[in-house]
Structure formats: structure tokens, C-alpha cells
């Protein structure tokens, strides 16, 4: 069976080149997540900029929480405005440019520059989050329902490969700098410039070849102020109970995912005693496993369904957390990191595909705005809860990690009540009543 990138266009849907161009945005922006949030700048901020210790962990999680809170407020408004005017790319272009500039500016942050470092993380991560929402909203406009799972998985797979390539280039630069006697404050700024440049070039295919496919304009009820828009979108989601339940479910288990993404490298260095090279190597393995997990379960996804696929990954996440909690030597922690990667790619890919599958035609931007709300609430609650637990327990990082497993347990319970077939029927009914047609 051909991959999404190999299939010919049908009935006005996207063809090979356009799907690859769409996926290249995942390739482009994954360097930001991998190097800035997961592998390099987070550990640099905690250890060098903020001086280490529970307070430094808390400040890092606060900066992330502020950025996600901004996306939480702005994201639904941007998505619904894009629905109304039928154009996603101008908004995507603006958020991309802001993220690239903010990332390059992180190169100016040195030891003790707490305010500057936190401010630039808030700016760049807010822009990243808006772009993530917008590129996801293209998905149901590119391919029909029966291709959503594999196409989403293709994007995630390409994305993790992009993060891997960016990290490899940064690793080569770090080792070169260390060979010249450079310390973290010497080579981390250079890695930020590398990420920004690679993001800019890799995103170009998306803006050149991906076409706008405007859905029917959202009904008049959406033409309100941003806060009313968010409330209206959630009211509409309540007419789609399976979508609404899954958005809540996703928001909860993403608390765990976001915690691991934001703090894995810091945990490896501060708790397991990994060197910078070992940490970057570990993140390389995580990205490879994530690409493989997204690709493999993307194939399984369209056969067994998104709900079962997400359920499998949540069980895997629980196993990974327990492995990391009990790890006292590097081998066990490496095994946990590999399992985290495999589950990360698959859970994110299947989650995005299920939201696309259950979102009514013509309202994708609005409902992916709510998807962004769920993800950003998780990005606030998860890492911040870890930071607070670590702070008030005087640095009990292992206990804080074990508490993270609770997010995946609750996610499994809520997932059990999501019915994929019923959700698609409600989706089509909603689209017909709103004048959007059945997708």
C-alpha cells in the first residue's frame, strides 16, 4: 500500500507533493521542540542561567506555562478567524516568523539573564504553539477521512526526523566548541541560531506548495469577540460528545507528555548525572524511536482505529514512567527513554488524527483551536505541577515523576468512553446542520 506521500490526488484532495510540503512544517518546527524545549536550552536555563536547584526548575516551568497560557487565549480566536476568511497561511507565516526570530534571540541569553531568557521563551514558544495549531488545521482539508491516520503519522514521522537532523547538527557544533575549550555559555547560543536557520529553510515548502482549501464560512454565531468565540466553539463541541470527551481526555494525558518533553533532559542531567553529550545522544534515540513509533502505529491506526491506538500508547507511557522512576543505572533509564519516544510519536499522531476525524467540515480551525486549548492547558498544568512538587518537596524529583503517571491513568479511563463511529456520525450531522456538508 502506498504511503500518503505516494498517493495521487482524488476528488480535489492533496497530492504527493502537497502532502510532503505540509509534512515539512513538522520537519521544520520539530527542531525548536527538540533543541530548545527538550534537549539543550532547557538544561542550560536550569543549570547555567538560573543556577540550578528546585527554584530553577520552577522558573523554567513558569516560563513555559506563561507561553502556553497565551496560546490558550489567542489560539481559538486565530483558528476561528482563519475559518471565517478561509485563509490559514497568513497566520501561519506570522507565527513562524516570530518563532524563528525569538529562537535566534535566545542566543543572547547568558548566565544570570533570567528575565531575558524567560521573556524570549514566552515569545518563541507562544509563536510555536500558534503555528502548531494552524498546521494541524490543514490536515482535514488535505485528505479524506480514511487517510487521516496515516497522513498524520507521516507528518509526525517527518517531524521527528527533522528534530533529529537539527539535533545532530547542534551536537556536531557542541562537540566542535568543546574541542576548542568552549563551555555551555559558549556553544548554546550557537545552537539557537542553528535551530532558527534550519526552521526557516525547512518551512519554505509548506508556504510554496500547500494550497488553501477554504471550507464553508463559519456561521454567524462565530462572529463575536475572542472570548465569546471560545465559548461558542466549546458549546459546539458539546454537541459532539465524543469529540468533547476526547479533548478532555487528550488534555489530561498530554499533561504527562508535556512534562516529559519539558523536563526529560533536565532530569537526565540533574538526577541521573548524564553529561551534555549523553543527554543529546539520549534525545537522538528518543527522536528515532518517536519517528518509528509514529510510522508503525500510523499503519496500525487505520486498521484498529484511533481510540485503540491511543490506548496502546497510554499503557506504554505508564510503563516508561515506572521504568524511569526505578532507574538507578543508565541502562534502565535508556530503556525508559526509548519507550517514551515510541509512545510519544504514536500518541501525538493518533490524537491529532482523531480530532481531525471528529471535527465537522468547515469548522476545522475552530475545533483545532480547542485542540490547542487542551494541549496548552496540559502544557501549563503538567510541567508546572512537576515544578511545584519538586519545589515543595525540596527536590524530590523522582516522586514528582511518579505523580506524572496519574495523568495517563485518568486518560485511559476517559478514553474508554469515546466511540469513534458514533463520533463520526455526530460530526456529519453537525456539518449538515451548519451548512458545511458531510466530510
HURAPE-V195238 format. One record per backbone hydrogen bond with DSSP energy under -1.0 kcal/mol. NH is the residue of the N-H (numbers start at 1). CO is the residue of the C=O. Records with the same first field share a line. If there is no record, write none. Layout:
# HURAPE-V195238
NH = CO / CO
This chain:
# HURAPE-V195238
6 = 3
13 = 10
14 = 142
19 = 15
20 = 16
21 = 17
22 = 18
23 = 19
24 = 20
25 = 22
27 = 23
28 = 24
29 = 25
30 = 26
33 = 29
34 = 30
35 = 31
36 = 32
37 = 32
38 = 33
39 = 34
40 = 35
41 = 35
44 = 40
45 = 41
46 = 42
47 = 43
48 = 44
49 = 44
50 = 45
52 = 46
57 = 53
58 = 54
59 = 55
60 = 56
61 = 57
62 = 58
63 = 59
64 = 60
65 = 61
66 = 62
67 = 63
68 = 64
69 = 65
70 = 66
71 = 67
72 = 68
73 = 69
74 = 70
75 = 71
78 = 74
79 = 75
80 = 76
81 = 77
82 = 78
83 = 79
84 = 80
85 = 81
86 = 82
92 = 88
93 = 89
94 = 90
95 = 91
96 = 92
97 = 93
98 = 94
99 = 95
100 = 96
101 = 97
102 = 98
103 = 99
104 = 100
105 = 101
107 = 104
108 = 105
109 = 106
112 = 49
113 = 110
114 = 112
117 = 113
118 = 114
119 = 115
120 = 116
121 = 117
122 = 118
123 = 119
124 = 120
125 = 121
126 = 122
127 = 123
128 = 124
129 = 125
130 = 126
131 = 127
132 = 128
133 = 129
134 = 130
135 = 131
136 = 132
137 = 133
139 = 136
141 = 138
142 = 139
143 = 139
147 = 144
148 = 145
151 = 147
152 = 148
153 = 149
154 = 150
155 = 151
156 = 152
157 = 153
158 = 154
159 = 155
160 = 156
161 = 157
162 = 158
163 = 159
164 = 160
165 = 161
166 = 162
167 = 163
168 = 164
169 = 165
170 = 166
171 = 167
172 = 168
173 = 169
174 = 170
175 = 171
176 = 172
177 = 173
178 = 174
179 = 175
181 = 178
182 = 177
186 = 183
187 = 183
188 = 184
191 = 187
192 = 188
193 = 189
194 = 190
195 = 191
196 = 192
197 = 193
198 = 194
199 = 195
200 = 196
201 = 197
202 = 198
203 = 199
207 = 203
208 = 204
209 = 205
210 = 206
222 = 219
223 = 220
224 = 222
229 = 225
230 = 226
231 = 227
232 = 228
233 = 229
234 = 230
235 = 231
236 = 232
237 = 233
238 = 234
239 = 236
240 = 237
244 = 240
245 = 241
246 = 242
247 = 243
248 = 244
249 = 245
250 = 246
251 = 247
252 = 248
253 = 249
254 = 250
255 = 252
257 = 253
258 = 254
259 = 255
260 = 256
261 = 257
262 = 258
263 = 259
264 = 260
267 = 263
268 = 264
269 = 265
270 = 266
271 = 267
272 = 267
274 = 268
279 = 275
280 = 276
281 = 277
282 = 278
283 = 279
284 = 280
285 = 281
286 = 282
287 = 283
288 = 284
289 = 285
290 = 286
291 = 287
292 = 288
293 = 289
294 = 290
295 = 291
296 = 292
297 = 293
298 = 294
299 = 295
300 = 296
301 = 297
303 = 300
304 = 300
305 = 301
309 = 305
310 = 306
311 = 307
312 = 308
313 = 309
314 = 310
315 = 311
316 = 312
317 = 313
318 = 314
319 = 315
320 = 316
321 = 317
322 = 318
323 = 319
324 = 320
325 = 321
326 = 322
333 = 329
334 = 330
335 = 331
336 = 332
337 = 333
338 = 334
339 = 335
340 = 336
341 = 337
342 = 338
343 = 339
344 = 340
345 = 341
346 = 342
347 = 343
348 = 344
349 = 345
350 = 346
351 = 347
352 = 348
353 = 349
354 = 350
355 = 351
356 = 352
357 = 353
358 = 354
363 = 360
367 = 363
368 = 364
369 = 365
370 = 366
371 = 367
372 = 368
373 = 369
374 = 370
375 = 371
376 = 372
377 = 373
378 = 374
379 = 375
380 = 376
381 = 377
382 = 378
384 = 380
385 = 381
386 = 382
387 = 383
388 = 384
389 = 385
390 = 386
391 = 387
392 = 388
393 = 389
394 = 391
395 = 390
397 = 395
400 = 396
401 = 397
402 = 398
403 = 399
405 = 402
406 = 403
407 = 404
409 = 405
410 = 406
411 = 407
412 = 408
413 = 409
414 = 410
415 = 411
416 = 412
417 = 414
418 = 415
423 = 419
424 = 420
425 = 421
426 = 422
427 = 423
428 = 424
429 = 425
430 = 426
431 = 427
432 = 428
433 = 429
434 = 430
436 = 431
437 = 431
